[in-house]
Amino acid sequence: MDLGRIATAMVTPFTENGQIDYDVLEQIIEYLIANGTDTIVVCGTTGEAPTLSTEEKLQLIEFTVKKVNKRVPVVAGTGDNETHYSIEMTKKAEALGADAAMLVAPYYNKPNQRGLYEHFAAIAKETTLPLIVYNVPGRTGVNVAAKTTIDLSKIPNIQIVKEASGNLDQMTDILANVSKDFYVYSGDDGLTLPLLAIGGRGVISVAAHVVGNEMQAMIRAFEEGRHADAAEIHQALLPLIRELFSSPNPVPIKYAMSKVGFSIDKVRLPLVALDNEEKSSFDRVWNEFQEKAKCFKTHS
């Protein structure tokens, strides 16, 4: 399973009364496909999956699969801290036509490494979908160790790890000990270029909602050996990426979408939208990025 270089973990837009806004979601899907997204991930953290009901998740997956219509792969976030529920959701996503499933490490339970292995292995037995292990210890409270990921990579349909540990040493250990057809994607936008430099495949991104083309330009520059150009774009992107995570994801990116024509800053509790001071801070960083982008766009 190859997600391309940039998979975008898509936001879920809500109406003023808190329901999923499918009209706007269709527009976002079209925008992402046209602006640097190689794969769409639905029902991930950025999609506010913890606040979605099972019915809403399945409706989102079904809607996204239909609207994308095989133009790019669709990955469904089906992982949970309960193994049985994860299995059932993965089976349902498969039936709805998802191209792959992303499985977050079980949160709150804090299993040991053996428990983590058995959790992912149990799900893999029950589906033919390609699977992505999602390691995000900052949210789950547990790190999927390199050895565990390496062991899981030997299961045929576990084909990718989304590494949001921020630990490049751990990612290097994985890359050095898995087959060439097992891919490591960054779960942190700011580590996209460093991960490429050590052999990673790409990024499962939040920032690509608003700078997908710029991120593709950075990756293209790296692939073409224009490393100074890639570094210049990375350096310009990094302050913006930091600002996108200055409040809990996806609060800032939902506000950022206003810069590309979407008014979707409503989030579900317990998250709250940016206040005016936070919006002003983002606006300043966004404007600074736009000035820098004028320079490096000539390189792409």
N, C-alpha and C positions, 0 to 999 in steps of 0.2 A: 504494500500500500504506500503510495507516494502522494503526499498532500501538496506537492509543489513546494515553493519556497515560503509562501505566506498563507497560512490559514487564519481567518479572522473569527474570533470568538464573538459571535454576533449579539448585540444588545437586544432586549425585548422592549418594544415601545408600548406604553400604556396610555389609555385615554384618561381624561380628567377624573372619571369615576373608578379608575384602577383596573379596568379590563384591558386585555391585550388588544392593541390596535392593529388589526391585520392589514388594513389599507396602507398604513405607514410601513409596516413590516415588508410588504411587497416592494415598496419604493426603496427601502434600505437594501433588500436583496439585490435589486437591479443596480443600485449605486455601487455596492461592494464588488459585484462581478465586473463592472466597468472600470473600477479604480484600484486595481492591484491585488485583488483577492483571488488566490488560486483554489481555495477550499473554504467552505462555510461550516462553522461549528455552531450548532444550535443547542440550547439548554445547558450551557456552561455557566461558570461563575458570572461572567459578564452578562449573561442572559438572565441573571437573578434566579437561577434554578432553585435555590433553597426556599424561595417564596412562592414557587409555582406548585399548583396541585398536580397530581398524576394525570388527570384529564387534560389540564392545560399543557403539560409537557408533551403528551402524545399528539394533541392538536397542533402544537407548534412544529413538531417533527414532520407530521403529515403535510402541513401547509408548506413548509420550507422545501421538502422533497418535491412536491408538485410544482411549485413555482420555479425552482432551480431547473427542473426538468433535464437533469443529466449534463448541464452545461459545465458544472464544476462538481467535485465530490461534496457530499453533505455528511458531516460527522454529527452523531447524536450523543449528547452527554447523558449517559444512563447510569453512571456510578452513584453509589449511595454508601452509607456506613452499614447497611444491612445486606449481606451477600445475597440472600434469597430475592429481595426486592430488586437488587441490581441485575440479577439473572432475568427476572420477569420483564424488567424495563428494556433490557438488551434484546430479548426475544421479540418484544413488541416493536422496537425500533427497526429490527431486521424485517419484520413483516410489513412495516410501513415504507420500506424501500431505502432506508439509510444506507450509505456506502461503508460506514465504519461506526464504531462506538468508542467513546472516550470514558474511561473509568477512573474517577478520582480515588485516591487512597482513602480507605475508611477513616472518617473523622470522628472525634470524640471517644470512640472505643479505645484508641491507642494500642492496636495490636502489635505484637513483636514481629520480627522479620518472617518467621515461619508462618504466622497468621496472615501477614500480607501476601506471601506467596500463595497460600492455600485459597485466599479470597479471590485473587485474580485467576488462578488456575481453575477454580470451580466455575467461574463465569465463562472462561474460554471453552470449557467442555460443552457448554450448552448453546453455543452459537457458531455459525460459520463466518460471521462478520470479522473483518480485520479489527483488532483492538489496540487502543492507545492507553497505556498506563499514564496517569496524570499524577505526578509527584509535586505536591505543593505544601511542604511542611509548615509554612507560615499560617496556613488556614486549617490544616488537618491535625496538627500537633504531633505528627509522626513523619519521619523521613524514610522513603523507600531507598534502602542502601544500594550502592552500586552492585554488589554481589547478587542481591535479590532481583534487580532489574536484569542482570546478565543471565541468571537462572531462568527468569520468565521469558527472556528472548528466545529460548530454546523451544517454547511452545509455539507451534506453527502460526497460529492466528494472532499472537501477540507480536506486533510488528513495529511499534513505535513507542517511545517514551516522550512525554511532554515534561521536561525538567524545569520546574520552577523553584528549585532549591537555592538557586543563585550560586551554586558551588561548581565552578569550572573544573576543579580537580576531580570531583565525583563524575562529571560528564566525560572527562578525559578517560577515566578508568572504564566507564561503560563503553565508550567508542573503541578503546583498545582491545576489548574482549568480547565483542559481539560480531556477528556476521555482517557482511557489507550490505545486506538487504534489510537490516534492522536500523531504523533511523532515530536519531536524537533531535528533537525540536526544542527550542527554548520556550519556556513559559514566561520569560521576562523580555519585554521588547528591548531593553537596554543592553541585553547580552546577545543580541542577534549576530552582530559582526564578530565579537570574540568567539562565539560558538562556531561560526563558519570557519574561523581560522584554525580550530582544532579538529575539524572534520564533521561538524554537525550539519544537519540538512536545511534547517530554516527556523521559523518561529510560528507559534500559535499566538496570535497577536491581539492586543486591544487597540493599540495606536493606529493600526491599519485602517480603522474606521475613517480616519481623517488624514492620514499621511501614507496610505498604501502605495501610491505611485512613487513617493520619495523613498520609501523603504525598498521597493523593487529596484529603484535606481542605485541605491547603495549596494544591494546584493549583486546586481549586474556589474557594477564597477569592480567589486571584489572578484567575481568570477572571471572577468576579463583581465585581471592582473593590474588594474588601476587602483592600487591599494591606497594611495594618497587621496584620491577622489572619494573612495569608500570611507576613509577615516574622516574626511571633511564633512560628509553627510551625517555620519554617526555622531560627530561632535555637535553638529547643529541640532540633531534630533534629541539628544540626551536631555537637555533642560525641559523640553516639551514632554518627553516621556516621564520625567520625574514629576512634573506638574499633573500629569494624568493619573498619578498614583499618590497625590498629596492628600486625598480623601479616599475613603473606601471605594474600590472598584465595584460597580461601574458608574458611580456618581459623576466623576469628572468627565468621562468620555461621553456620557449622555448630554452634558452641557456642551462639550466640544463639538458635538454633531450640529449645533446651531451654526457653526462656522461653515458648514457645507450644505446648509439648507434644511435641516431637520430640527423641529422644535419638540424634543422628546425628553426633557430633563426630569420628568416625573419618575420617581422610583417608589418601590414598595417599602413600607416599614419592615424592619427597623432601620433601614437606610433613610437618609433625608437629603434633599437636594442641596446644592451649594448655596451659601448665603451670598449677599452682594459683595462682600469683601473677597471671598474666595473666587467669585466670578471675575472680579477686577484683576486679581492675581493671575488667573488663567489668561485673561485677555492680553495682559502685558506680555506674558511668555509667548503666546500665540503670535502676536504682532512682531516680536523679536525674531521668531522663527521664520516668519514670512519674509523678513528682510534678508536673512541669511540664505533662504531658499532661492532668492533671485540670483545669487552668485553660483551655487552649485548645480542649478538646473541646466546650465550650459554644458556641464560635463556628461550628462546622461545621453 
